[in-house]
C-alpha cells in the first residue's frame, strides 16, 4: 500500500490538475478550510479530481481561503476495482451510510435498482455523489465512483454484460462458506454485487436472477442482516476472495508490464 498523508486535509476539485495552476475554491470549500479547519494563506492541503492523481496545494487569499496554488504531485492516479455495487435504495441516513461504506470498500460504480419490495420510490443521486466524494476525501481514495441513475431490476439485468460475475446475495439460499464459494469463481470481466431490499427478493425475481449467466447465489450467514450491513459484508467477502485485498495493485501492474 502506498504511503498516504492522512494528516493534511484532502479536497476534491472538479478541474484538471498540474503544477503551477490556480484553482478557485467553491464557497463551501472556502468555509470548510477557513472557518472549520481554521486554515489560512500559506497552509498546505491535498487535492484530487479522480483523474490526475493527488497534488499538494497552498492556500491563497487575504481574508479567507479563496484559491489553491497547485505545486507538486504526491501520488499518481490509480484505478478502482471493476466492482459495481447494485442495491435496492434505502431511506436517507441509511442510504448515506451505505454509499460511504461502498466507496470505502472499493466500489467503482453505484447502481440503485427498484425491486418489488423496495420501499423507496425516489433516489437523490446528487446527494449520493456528495457522499461518494466525502468518503473519497476522508479515506485517501483517488478515484470517484460512478453514481448511476435508478432503474428497475429487470432493466438492469437486461443491460448488464453477460461476462461479468453477478454475486446475488440471498437470505433464502442455503448457508455455506462464502469465501470458499467466491474463491472458485472467475471475475476477469468485472463483478456486480447485488443486495436486495429489506423485504428480500420476490420469488419471480429470484427465478430471473438464477437464470442470469455467470451468477453466484450467496448466503451471508445464518442471521438476517439489514440491507446496509449486508452490503458491507458482501463487499468485504468479494474483495477478500476476488478483489484487491490480497495484493498490491500497483505491484501487480508493474509485474504485468
NORURHU-V481241 format. One record per residue. RES is the residue in one small letter. SS is DSSP state (hx for helix, st for strand, lp for the rest). OMEGA is omega in whole degrees, -180 to 180 (none if undefined). D_CENTER is the distance of its C-alpha to the mean C-alpha in Angstrom with 2 decimals. Layout:
BEGIN
RES/SS/OMEGA/D_CENTER, RES/SS/OMEGA/D_CENTER
END
This chain:
BEGIN
x/lp/-179/18.23, x/lp/180/19.18, x/lp/179/20.66, x/lp/175/18.51, x/lp/-178/20.33, x/lp/-178/19.03, x/lp/179/22.21, x/lp/178/22.00, x/lp/177/19.94, x/st/179/17.07, x/st/170/16.78, x/st/176/14.80, x/lp/-176/17.59, x/lp/178/17.58, x/lp/179/20.48, x/lp/-178/21.55, x/lp/173/22.13, x/lp/-177/25.19, x/lp/174/27.88, x/lp/-178/30.42, x/lp/177/28.76, x/st/179/28.53, x/st/178/25.55, x/st/-179/26.53, x/lp/171/24.57, x/lp/-174/23.63, x/hx/-179/25.58, x/hx/177/22.90, x/hx/177/21.93, x/hx/179/25.65, x/hx/-179/26.15, x/hx/-178/23.38, x/hx/-174/24.84, x/hx/-174/28.44, x/hx/-180/28.80, x/hx/-178/26.07, x/lp/179/25.95, x/lp/176/29.54, x/lp/-177/28.97, x/lp/-179/31.52, x/lp/180/32.66, x/lp/177/32.43, x/lp/-174/29.61, x/st/174/26.72, x/st/175/22.97, x/st/180/20.08, x/st/177/18.37, x/st/-179/15.79, x/lp/-179/14.94, x/lp/-176/12.23, x/lp/-169/15.30, x/lp/-179/18.10, x/lp/-178/16.93, x/st/-175/17.72, x/st/171/21.16, x/st/-179/23.63, x/st/178/25.18, x/st/-180/28.21, x/st/174/28.57, x/st/179/31.48, x/lp/-179/33.34, x/lp/-177/36.58, x/lp/-180/36.15, x/lp/178/32.37, x/lp/177/29.47, x/lp/178/29.35, x/st/179/28.04, x/st/175/26.62, x/st/-177/28.50, x/st/-175/26.28, x/st/-173/27.99, x/st/178/26.53, x/st/180/23.37, x/st/177/22.02, x/st/176/19.36, x/lp/-178/19.04, x/lp/173/15.97, x/lp/-178/14.05, x/lp/176/12.01, x/lp/175/8.58, x/lp/178/9.52, x/lp/-172/10.53, x/st/180/8.53, x/st/177/8.14, x/st/-177/7.76, x/st/-171/11.06, x/st/170/12.49, x/lp/-173/15.58, x/lp/178/14.90, x/lp/-178/16.32, x/lp/165/18.30, x/hx/-170/17.42, x/hx/-180/16.68, x/hx/174/15.30, x/hx/176/12.85, x/hx/-180/11.87, x/hx/-176/11.52, x/hx/179/9.55, x/hx/-180/6.83, x/hx/-178/7.01, x/hx/177/7.28, x/hx/178/4.56, x/hx/179/2.49, x/hx/-179/6.06, x/lp/173/6.56, x/lp/179/5.20, x/lp/179/3.63, x/lp/178/5.03, x/st/176/6.17, x/st/-176/6.71, x/st/174/10.46, x/st/177/12.80, x/st/177/16.10, x/st/177/19.44, x/lp/-177/21.50, x/lp/-175/25.07, x/lp/176/24.40, x/lp/-176/21.46, x/lp/-178/22.85, x/lp/-179/20.83, x/lp/179/22.21, x/lp/178/20.29, x/lp/179/16.67, x/lp/-177/16.18, x/hx/176/13.55, x/hx/177/14.57, x/hx/176/13.85, x/hx/-179/10.35, x/hx/177/9.88, x/hx/177/11.76, x/hx/176/9.56, x/hx/-178/6.48, x/hx/-179/9.30, x/hx/179/10.86, x/hx/179/8.30, x/hx/179/8.20, x/hx/-173/11.95, x/hx/-172/12.70, x/hx/176/11.11, x/lp/-179/12.39, x/lp/-176/9.36, x/lp/-179/10.98, x/lp/177/8.76, x/lp/-179/7.31, x/lp/177/4.90, x/st/174/7.79, x/st/-178/8.86, x/st/176/11.78, x/st/-178/14.87, x/st/177/15.98, x/st/174/18.45, x/st/-178/20.77, x/hx/-177/19.94, x/hx/177/22.93, x/hx/177/22.00, x/hx/-179/18.55, x/hx/179/20.42, x/hx/-176/23.04, x/hx/-173/20.79, x/lp/-180/18.53, x/lp/-174/19.80, x/lp/-177/22.08, x/lp/-179/21.30, x/lp/175/17.76, x/st/176/17.72, x/st/176/17.10, x/st/-173/16.57, x/st/-176/18.15, x/st/-171/18.23, x/lp/180/21.62, x/lp/-178/23.68, x/lp/-180/26.80, x/lp/-178/26.77, x/lp/178/28.69, x/lp/177/27.26, x/lp/-179/26.97, x/lp/-175/25.36, x/hx/180/21.73, x/hx/179/21.30, x/hx/179/24.54, x/hx/-179/23.65, x/hx/-178/20.33, x/hx/178/22.16, x/lp/-179/24.57, x/lp/174/22.14, x/lp/-174/21.35, x/lp/-178/18.05, x/lp/-178/19.08, x/lp/178/18.02, x/lp/-175/14.44, x/st/170/13.17, x/st/177/12.48, x/st/-175/12.02, x/st/176/13.97, x/st/-177/14.62, x/lp/-178/17.63, x/lp/180/19.13, x/lp/-179/21.14, x/lp/-180/24.24, x/lp/179/23.01, x/lp/171/23.58, x/lp/-177/26.95, x/hx/179/29.22, x/hx/176/29.21, x/hx/177/25.42, x/hx/-179/25.64, x/hx/179/28.35, x/hx/-179/26.40, x/hx/-178/23.38, x/hx/176/25.79, x/lp/180/27.35, x/lp/177/24.22, x/lp/174/24.54, x/lp/-177/22.74, x/st/175/21.62, x/st/176/21.38, x/st/-167/22.19, x/st/171/21.02, x/lp/178/22.26, x/lp/175/20.35, x/lp/-173/23.71, x/lp/-179/26.85, x/lp/176/25.51, x/lp/-180/23.89, x/lp/170/20.44, x/lp/-171/19.12, x/hx/-179/16.26, x/hx/175/13.71, x/hx/180/15.23, x/hx/179/15.25, x/hx/179/11.52, x/hx/-179/11.17, x/hx/-178/14.29, x/hx/-180/13.44, x/hx/178/10.24, x/hx/179/12.45, x/hx/-178/15.27, x/hx/180/13.70, x/hx/-180/12.43, x/hx/-175/15.91, x/hx/-171/17.86, x/lp/-172/16.37, x/lp/-172/13.45, x/hx/178/13.66, x/hx/-175/14.87, x/hx/-178/18.40, x/lp/176/18.91, x/lp/-177/18.45, x/hx/-180/16.71, x/hx/179/18.96, x/hx/178/21.97, x/hx/180/21.26, x/hx/179/21.20, x/hx/-178/24.44, x/hx/-177/26.03, x/lp/-180/25.42, x/lp/none/27.03
END
